[in-house]
Amino acid sequence: MSTYLRRSLGAAFLALTAFGLGSCGADSTAEVATLRYGIDDERNFNRLPQVIAEREGFFAREGLNVEIVNFASSFREPAEGQTAAAADATTVREAMDSGSIHMSRQQLPLLINDVMTGRVSGTYVGVSTPITNSVYFLAVRPEITSFADLRGKVVTITGLHDGITVWTRELLALHGLGKDDVELKVIAGSQARFTCLESGECAAASLAQPAVFQALDAGYQVLGITNAVGPLFYQLDIVNPAWAAANRDAVIKYIRAITAAVAFIQDPANRGEVVRVTMDFMQESEDRTRQMLSYVWDPANRVLPQQPAFNLDDTRDAIALLGKYDVLAPPLPAPERFVDPSYAAAAGQ
């Protein structure tokens, strides 16, 4: 468990005396004192609402103790001190299947693909969205000065069913480049995609923060960001529906705390504190941290949700985009198949 999560455990424990959270397995009647949340990318910028919720005491205020359980990633460099904390599982999803963790996060497009293909054994739904639209940058080599210059070149993407890939393809399409106009190369992880850019094998790469700044420092440039394609729906907190139904109060408390953290991040009065927490969490300089946060604070990018309730229209739009790029075949599924809006709705009351 990370240092920043240990700091408030004592205070949170005091609030738990009247609070019971059902056990990891949905069918068990035993009680545990924590909500165990699995991650495999501890220093990911998209975790900022969760980090703020812990650091500013929003979980403790709800009487909820959230324990972060770390897992090794197959393609990311582990953060310092990061270990696979569940002995009975090698991945986050395996831990959820076994019940050793209660909640995790996943891209909506990847969750949809899991459900539609039956790729995973467990059944999961999204109950909240901490990040509506993550910022991904289309970084290009110095000799590329326009989208037209990418014609016939290699563009590295994240994965065929990945939302970042679909949004990058839509960004290219907005500038006149179709599927056959570029060669798409699948590479997992921003750092690995940047390496392809450096080697000259790739002319363009979709990069997250802070990897994009490494590219800029090396003389590469950015042609656009995925947020330009319109309202999207990126990331979900996912749960086993049976477990969530048995622990509804805990799920609602978690969402309330995350919602409070999102409001805290967006409040101009808190920017100094948000910068300080982000610097510590991401281990970046103040200048770099402010640069990263500027994209979050810009309302045009729609990075953070404006309310806890799901926007099902945005969910439908995301599904439609997956259909447009042949990730989904018609008839397109209803958004309610992948999300349960009732928890977020209750959290907002």
C-alpha positions in Angstrom: 0.0 0.0 0.0 1.3 3.4 -0.9 2.6 5.8 1.7 0.0 8.4 0.9 -2.7 5.9 1.6 -1.3 4.9 5.0 -1.4 8.4 6.4 -5.1 8.6 7.1 -5.8 4.9 8.0 -6.0 5.7 11.7 -8.5 8.5 11.2 -10.5 6.5 8.7 -10.6 3.5 11.1 -12.4 5.7 13.8 -15.1 6.4 11.3 -15.6 2.7 10.5 -17.0 1.7 13.9 -20.5 2.0 12.6 -19.7 1.0 9.1 -19.7 -2.6 7.7 -18.5 -3.5 4.3 -19.4 -6.9 2.9 -16.5 -9.3 2.2 -14.6 -9.7 -1.0 -16.8 -12.6 -2.2 -20.4 -11.6 -3.0 -21.8 -14.7 -1.3 -19.8 -14.4 1.9 -21.3 -13.0 5.1 -18.0 -12.0 6.8 -17.1 -8.4 7.1 -14.0 -6.5 6.2 -12.9 -3.0 7.2 -11.7 -1.8 3.8 -12.7 -1.3 0.2 -9.8 -2.9 -1.7 -9.1 -1.2 -5.0 -6.8 -2.8 -7.6 -4.4 -0.9 -9.9 -1.5 -1.8 -12.1 -0.2 1.7 -12.9 0.3 3.4 -9.6 1.8 6.7 -10.9 -0.8 7.2 -13.7 -2.0 10.8 -13.9 -5.6 9.6 -14.5 -5.6 8.5 -10.8 -5.5 12.1 -9.6 -9.2 12.2 -8.3 -8.5 9.1 -6.3 -5.3 10.5 -4.9 -6.9 13.8 -4.0 -9.8 12.0 -2.3 -7.3 10.2 0.0 -5.0 13.1 0.6 -7.8 15.6 1.4 -9.7 13.2 3.6 -12.8 12.7 1.4 -12.8 9.0 1.9 -12.4 9.3 5.7 -15.2 11.9 5.7 -17.5 9.3 4.2 -16.4 6.8 6.8 -14.7 4.7 4.2 -11.2 3.2 4.1 -9.8 2.6 0.6 -6.8 0.3 0.3 -4.9 0.4 -2.9 -3.7 -3.0 -4.0 -0.8 -2.9 -6.5 -0.3 -5.3 -9.4 2.5 -5.5 -11.8 1.7 -4.4 -15.3 2.7 -6.4 -18.4 3.9 -3.3 -20.3 4.5 -0.5 -17.8 7.6 0.1 -15.7 6.7 -0.4 -12.1 6.7 2.5 -9.8 9.3 2.5 -6.9 8.1 0.0 -4.3 5.3 -1.3 -6.4 4.6 -5.0 -5.9 1.9 -7.6 -6.8 0.1 -7.6 -3.6 -2.4 -10.4 -4.1 -0.7 -13.8 -3.9 -3.6 -15.6 -5.5 -3.7 -13.5 -8.7 -1.3 -12.1 -11.3 -3.7 -9.5 -12.8 -6.2 -7.1 -11.5 -9.0 -8.9 -13.3 -8.0 -12.3 -11.8 -8.1 -10.7 -8.3 -11.6 -9.3 -9.0 -12.7 -12.8 -10.2 -11.4 -14.3 -7.0 -12.9 -11.6 -4.8 -9.5 -10.5 -3.3 -10.2 -6.9 -4.4 -13.6 -5.2 -4.7 -13.2 -2.5 -7.3 -10.9 -1.5 -10.1 -11.0 0.8 -13.2 -11.1 0.1 -16.9 -11.6 2.0 -20.2 -15.2 1.9 -21.3 -14.2 0.5 -24.8 -12.2 -2.3 -23.3 -15.0 -3.2 -20.9 -17.4 -3.3 -23.8 -15.1 -5.5 -25.8 -14.7 -7.9 -22.8 -18.5 -8.1 -22.4 -19.3 -8.5 -26.1 -16.6 -11.1 -26.8 -16.8 -13.0 -23.5 -13.1 -12.6 -23.2 -13.2 -12.6 -19.4 -14.9 -15.0 -17.0 -16.4 -12.4 -14.6 -19.3 -10.0 -15.0 -18.5 -6.4 -14.3 -20.2 -3.0 -14.8 -19.1 0.6 -14.4 -20.6 2.5 -11.5 -18.8 5.8 -11.8 -16.4 7.8 -14.0 -13.5 9.5 -12.4 -12.0 10.6 -15.8 -14.4 11.5 -18.6 -11.8 12.3 -21.3 -8.2 11.6 -20.8 -5.8 13.8 -22.8 -3.8 11.9 -25.4 -1.4 13.8 -27.7 -0.6 12.9 -31.3 3.2 13.6 -31.2 5.1 13.6 -34.4 8.7 13.7 -35.6 10.2 17.1 -36.4 9.9 16.6 -40.2 6.1 16.2 -39.9 4.5 19.6 -40.0 0.9 18.7 -40.9 -1.6 15.8 -40.9 -1.1 15.6 -44.6 2.6 14.7 -44.0 1.5 11.5 -42.2 0.1 10.0 -45.4 1.8 6.7 -46.0 3.6 6.9 -42.7 3.5 4.7 -39.6 1.3 5.9 -36.7 1.7 3.9 -33.5 -1.5 3.2 -31.5 -2.5 1.5 -28.3 -4.6 -1.5 -29.3 -7.2 -2.4 -31.8 -10.1 -2.3 -29.2 -8.7 0.5 -27.2 -10.5 3.8 -26.9 -7.3 5.8 -27.4 -6.8 4.1 -30.8 -10.4 4.8 -31.9 -10.1 8.4 -30.9 -6.8 8.8 -32.6 -8.3 7.4 -35.8 -11.2 9.8 -35.5 -8.7 12.7 -35.0 -6.9 11.6 -38.2 -10.2 11.3 -40.0 -11.1 14.9 -39.0 -8.0 15.9 -40.9 -8.6 13.9 -44.0 -6.7 10.7 -43.2 -8.6 7.4 -43.4 -7.5 3.9 -42.4 -5.7 3.2 -45.6 -3.8 6.5 -45.6 -1.6 5.6 -42.7 0.0 2.4 -41.3 -1.2 1.7 -37.8 1.2 -0.1 -35.5 0.0 -1.4 -32.2 2.4 -0.7 -29.3 1.3 -0.9 -25.6 2.5 1.9 -23.3 3.3 5.5 -24.0 7.0 5.0 -23.2 7.3 2.2 -25.8 5.5 4.3 -28.4 7.8 7.2 -27.8 10.8 4.8 -28.3 9.3 3.9 -31.7 9.1 7.6 -32.5 12.7 8.1 -31.5 13.9 5.2 -33.6 12.3 6.8 -36.7 10.2 3.7 -37.4 7.1 5.6 -36.4 6.2 9.1 -37.7 3.6 9.7 -35.0 2.6 8.3 -31.7 -0.3 8.7 -29.2 1.2 9.7 -26.0 -0.2 10.4 -22.5 1.1 12.8 -19.9 3.9 13.1 -18.8 5.5 11.0 -21.7 4.5 13.7 -24.2 6.8 16.2 -22.5 9.7 13.9 -23.0 8.9 14.0 -26.7 8.6 17.8 -26.7 11.9 18.2 -24.8 13.5 16.0 -27.5 12.3 18.3 -30.3 9.2 16.5 -31.4 5.9 18.4 -31.8 2.2 17.8 -31.2 -0.3 17.9 -34.1 -3.4 17.5 -31.9 -5.1 16.0 -28.9 -7.8 13.3 -28.8 -10.1 15.6 -26.9 -10.7 17.5 -30.1 -12.9 14.7 -31.5 -15.8 15.7 -29.2 -17.4 14.3 -26.0 -16.0 11.0 -25.1 -16.2 8.5 -22.2 -12.9 7.2 -21.1 -12.6 5.5 -17.7 -14.9 3.6 -15.3 -14.7 2.4 -11.8 -15.9 -1.2 -12.3 -17.4 -3.7 -9.8 -19.0 -7.1 -9.8 -22.7 -6.3 -9.8 -23.5 -8.9 -7.1 -20.9 -7.5 -4.8 -22.0 -3.9 -5.4 -25.6 -4.8 -4.7 -24.5 -6.4 -1.4 -22.4 -3.3 -0.5 -24.4 -0.5 -2.0 -23.6 1.9 0.8 -19.8 1.5 0.3 -20.0 2.0 -3.4 -22.1 5.2 -3.0 -19.7 6.5 -0.4 -16.8 5.9 -2.7 -18.5 7.8 -5.5 -19.3 10.7 -3.2 -15.7 11.0 -2.2 -14.4 10.9 -5.8 -17.1 13.5 -6.7 -15.8 15.7 -3.9 -12.3 15.3 -5.1 -13.2 16.2 -8.7 -14.9 19.4 -7.4 -11.8 20.2 -5.3 -9.5 19.8 -8.3 -11.7 22.1 -10.4 -12.1 24.8 -7.8 -9.6 27.7 -8.6 -9.2 28.3 -4.9 -7.5 24.9 -4.5 -5.0 25.1 -7.3 -2.0 25.5 -5.1 -2.9 22.4 -3.1 -3.7 20.4 -6.2 -0.3 21.3 -7.7 1.4 20.3 -4.4 -0.4 16.9 -4.2 0.2 16.2 -7.9 3.9 17.1 -7.7 4.3 14.6 -4.9 2.2 11.9 -6.5 3.7 12.2 -10.0 7.2 13.1 -8.8 7.4 15.9 -11.4 8.6 19.5 -11.1 6.2 22.3 -10.4 6.5 23.7 -13.9 5.8 20.3 -15.5 3.0 19.7 -13.0 1.3 22.9 -13.8 1.6 22.2 -17.5 -0.1 18.8 -17.0 -2.9 20.3 -14.9 -3.5 23.0 -17.4 -5.1 20.5 -19.7 -7.3 19.2 -16.8 -8.4 22.7 -15.8 -9.2 23.7 -19.4 -13.0 23.1 -19.6 -12.7 22.6 -23.4 -11.0 19.3 -22.8 -13.8 17.9 -20.7 -11.3 15.8 -18.7 -13.2 15.6 -15.4 -17.0 14.8 -15.1 -19.2 17.7 -14.2 -21.5 15.6 -12.0 -21.5 12.1 -10.5 -24.4 10.9 -12.6 -23.5 9.1 -15.8 -24.2 10.9 -19.1 -25.7 8.0 -21.0 -25.7 10.1 -24.2 -21.9 10.3 -24.0 -21.9 6.5 -23.5 -24.0 6.0 -26.6 -21.7 8.3 -28.5 -18.7 6.2 -27.4 -20.4 3.1 -28.5 -21.3 4.6 -31.9 -17.7 5.6 -32.4 -16.7 2.0 -31.7 -19.2 0.9 -34.3 -17.8 3.4 -36.8 -14.4 1.9 -36.6 -15.5 -1.7 -36.7 -14.7 -2.5 -33.0 -18.4 -3.3 -32.6 -20.7 -4.9 -35.2 -24.4 -3.8 -35.6 -26.8 -3.8 -33.9 -25.0 -1.7 -31.4 -25.6 -2.5 -27.7 -27.4 -0.3 -25.2 -25.2 1.6 -22.8 -27.0 0.1 -19.8 -25.4 -3.2 -20.6 -22.1 -1.9 -19.4 -22.9 0.7 -16.8 -25.2 0.9 -13.8 -26.1 4.6 -13.3 -28.1 4.0 -10.1 -25.0 4.2 -7.7 -23.9 7.6 -9.1 -27.4 8.9 -9.1 -27.8 8.0 -5.4 -24.4 9.6 -4.7 -25.6 12.8 -6.2 -28.7 13.1 -4.1 
